[in-house]
């Protein structure tokens, strides 16, 4: 893939180009990104004019070299003073769009990890809040129990002891019931929180996918216009 014609096929034709495939939506070194590069290489190998015989690594490395060359050219133009930069070629414009796509695309794995991290953090906040409320309830119940029962200890006999044990058992039962209700409430809050987070992340992913689809459609229209100009020359 040394010719300029091959470069144009790689980044220009809609059915072959990197912008259309967008391997950057997957995390680096992931199976998804590897499959995306392989799909692009397989499509290029089916091209008749020009003919290709490449693998996924060759396509990825060649595009990387094009990007490095473009960035080096941009740095040189920035350092040059008093010299008007050359008009960017169609290939340069397309490479610039690929760079912007890579910089703005959030990999799906990163989205999932961010979602899981947010869910864990919020679930932990709910758990700590519930445990704090439970601890305060226990302290209050024991304090009230001590106030009610303490005067009876001074002259407790057989009947008083039975009454005391009954009261203590009732309070323990009440406390256990409160604990169960608190745990149920905490679990319900966690489920509601997870559901809200899931809905929010799904909406964000759907919005991002729609934006990427709109961006790809716009780029495809630009590519078709470029090809029309090239064919009319």
C-alpha positions in Angstrom: 0.0 0.0 0.0 2.6 2.5 -1.0 0.8 4.5 -3.7 -1.2 7.6 -3.1 -4.1 5.8 -4.9 -4.0 3.1 -2.2 -4.0 5.7 0.5 -7.2 7.2 -0.9 -8.9 3.9 -1.0 -8.0 3.2 2.6 -9.4 6.5 4.0 -11.7 7.8 1.2 -14.1 5.2 -0.3 -17.1 4.9 2.1 -17.3 1.1 1.9 -13.5 0.7 2.7 -12.5 3.6 4.9 -11.6 3.7 8.5 -14.3 6.4 9.3 -17.0 4.0 8.1 -15.6 1.0 10.1 -14.5 3.1 13.2 -12.3 0.7 15.1 -11.8 3.3 17.7 -15.1 2.5 19.3 -13.4 -0.5 20.9 -10.6 -0.4 23.5 -7.0 -0.7 22.4 -5.7 -4.3 22.1 -9.3 -5.5 22.6 -10.9 -8.3 20.5 -13.4 -5.8 19.1 -10.8 -3.5 17.7 -8.8 -6.4 16.3 -11.9 -7.6 14.5 -12.6 -4.2 13.2 -9.2 -3.9 11.6 -9.5 -7.4 10.2 -12.9 -6.6 8.7 -11.3 -3.5 7.0 -8.4 -5.6 5.7 -10.8 -8.3 4.3 -12.8 -5.6 2.5 -9.7 -4.1 1.0 -8.5 -7.4 -0.2 -11.8 -7.8 -2.2 -11.1 -4.5 -4.0 -10.3 -4.9 -7.7 -8.8 -1.4 -8.4 -6.3 -1.2 -6.9 -5.6 -4.7 -5.7 -4.6 -5.4 -2.1 -3.0 -8.3 -0.2 -2.9 -7.0 3.4 -3.7 -8.1 6.9 -5.2 -6.2 9.8 -1.8 -5.2 11.2 -0.6 -3.8 7.8 -3.7 -1.7 7.5 -3.4 -0.4 11.1 0.3 0.4 10.7 -0.1 2.0 7.3 -2.8 4.3 8.7 -0.6 5.1 11.7 2.2 6.1 9.3 -0.2 8.4 7.4 -1.3 10.0 10.7 2.3 10.5 11.8 3.2 12.0 8.5 0.2 14.4 8.6 1.0 15.5 12.2 4.7 16.1 11.3 3.6 18.2 8.4 1.2 20.2 10.6 4.0 20.9 13.2 6.3 22.0 10.4 3.7 24.4 9.1 3.1 25.8 12.7 6.8 26.5 13.1 7.2 28.2 9.8 6.7 32.0 10.1 5.7 34.3 7.3 5.0 31.4 5.0 1.5 30.6 3.8 0.8 26.9 4.4 -0.1 24.7 1.4 -3.8 24.1 0.7 -4.7 20.8 2.4 -5.3 18.0 0.0 -8.4 15.9 0.1 -6.3 13.1 1.7 -5.1 15.4 4.4 -8.6 16.5 5.2 -9.8 12.9 5.5 -6.8 12.0 7.7 -7.7 15.0 9.9 -11.2 13.7 10.3 -9.9 10.2 11.3 -7.7 11.8 14.0 -10.7 13.8 15.3 -12.8 10.6 15.3 -10.2 8.7 17.3 -9.9 11.6 19.8 -13.7 12.0 20.3 -14.8 8.4 20.3 -15.3 6.8 23.8 -14.6 3.1 23.7 -17.5 0.9 24.7 -15.4 -0.9 27.3 -14.6 2.5 28.9 -18.3 3.3 29.0 -19.1 0.0 30.7 -16.3 0.4 33.2 -17.4 4.0 34.1 -21.0 2.8 34.5 -19.9 -0.1 36.8 -17.7 2.2 38.9 -20.5 4.7 39.3 -23.0 2.0 40.3 -20.6 0.6 42.9 -19.9 4.0 44.3 -23.6 4.9 44.6 -24.5 1.5 46.0 -21.8 1.9 48.7 -23.2 5.3 49.6 -26.7 3.8 50.0 -25.4 1.0 52.1 -23.4 3.3 54.4 -26.4 5.6 54.8 -28.7 2.7 55.7 -26.1 1.2 58.2 -25.8 4.6 59.8 -29.6 4.9 60.2 -29.7 1.4 61.6 -27.0 2.1 64.1 -28.9 5.2 65.3 -32.1 3.2 65.6 -30.3 0.6 67.8 -28.8 3.2 70.1 -32.2 5.0 70.5 -34.1 1.7 71.2 -31.5 0.5 73.8 -31.5 3.9 75.5 -35.3 3.9 75.7 -35.2 0.3 77.0 -32.8 1.2 79.7 -34.9 4.1 80.9 -38.0 1.9 81.1 -36.5 -1.2 82.7 -33.8 0.2 85.1 -36.2 1.2 88.0 -37.6 -2.4 88.1 -34.1 -3.9 88.7 -34.0 -2.6 92.3 -36.9 -4.9 93.5 -37.1 -7.5 90.8 -38.4 -10.9 92.0 -39.8 -13.9 90.2 -42.7 -12.2 88.5 -40.7 -9.1 87.8 -37.9 -11.2 86.2 -40.4 -12.9 83.9 -41.9 -9.5 82.9 -38.5 -8.1 82.3 -37.5 -11.0 80.0 -40.8 -10.7 78.2 -40.3 -6.9 77.6 -36.7 -7.6 76.5 -37.8 -10.3 74.1 -40.5 -8.0 72.7 -38.0 -5.2 72.2 -35.5 -7.6 70.5 -38.2 -8.8 68.2 -39.2 -5.2 67.4 -35.5 -4.4 66.8 -35.1 -7.4 64.4 -38.2 -6.4 62.5 -36.8 -2.8 62.1 -33.5 -4.3 60.9 -35.3 -6.4 58.3 -37.3 -3.5 57.2 -34.2 -1.3 56.9 -32.4 -4.0 54.9 -35.4 -4.3 52.6 -35.5 -0.6 52.1 -31.8 -0.5 51.4 -32.1 -3.2 48.8 -35.0 -1.5 47.2 -33.0 1.8 47.1 -30.1 0.0 45.5 -32.3 -1.6 42.9 -33.9 1.7 42.0 -30.5 3.4 41.9 -29.1 0.7 39.6 -32.2 0.9 37.3 -31.8 4.7 37.1 -28.1 4.4 36.3 -28.8 1.7 33.7 -31.5 3.9 32.0 -29.2 6.9 32.1 -26.2 5.0 30.6 -28.4 3.5 27.9 -29.7 6.9 27.0 -26.1 8.3 26.9 -24.9 5.4 24.7 -27.9 5.7 22.4 -27.3 9.4 22.1 -23.6 8.9 21.3 -24.5 6.2 18.8 -26.9 8.5 17.1 -24.3 11.3 17.0 -21.7 8.9 15.5 -24.2 7.7 12.9 -25.0 11.2 11.9 -21.3 12.0 11.8 -20.6 9.0 9.6 -23.5 9.8 7.3 -22.2 13.3 6.9 -18.7 12.0 6.1 -20.1 9.5 3.7 -21.8 12.3 1.8 -18.5 14.2 1.8 -16.7 11.1 0.5 -19.3 10.7 -2.3 -18.8 14.3 -3.3 -15.0 13.9 -3.3 -15.3 10.8 -5.5 -17.6 12.6 -7.9 -15.0 15.4 -8.3 -12.2 12.8 -8.9 -14.3 10.9 -11.5 -15.2 14.1 -13.4 -11.5 15.2 -13.7 
